[in-house]
């Protein structure tokens, strides 16, 4: 089974946060927050207009993105934690 996002939805795999601070301190699991950065796995066709056309989404598969902290829906697919969110919840694309 494969997941395919609909309309303006994007499927993202969260990237793991650093285990240490810049000063070298180890962050315990209880103090870690969910990452707000992830890699785009799949992109829908885009938002549907009143005229029935799809507006393209600004991200593509493979992009690393930043998204809003409490956005999207967590899903488990093939023992993997994924996030499905709207394209509007993506704040930026990380360029390396």
C-alpha positions, 0 to 999 in steps of 0.5 A: 500500500502506498500513500498518495496525498490529495489536493494541497496535502504533503506527506513529510517524514520528521527529521531527528533533532540533535541529541546534544546542545551546541555547548555539548550538553546531552538533552534527555528524552523527556525534554525533547520536543517533536522536530519541526523539520522534515523531508517531503516524501509525496506532494498532492496535485495542489489546491483546487480552485472554483474553476476546477484547476489545481494550483501548484504547490511550491515544494517537491519530493525530497525538499527539506522543509520547516513547518508549524509546530502543531500542524498536520496529522500524525499517521503510522504507515509501515511502522514509520511515523509520518506527518500529513499536512497542508501546503499552507502549514509549510513555513520554509524550504531549507536550502543547503 
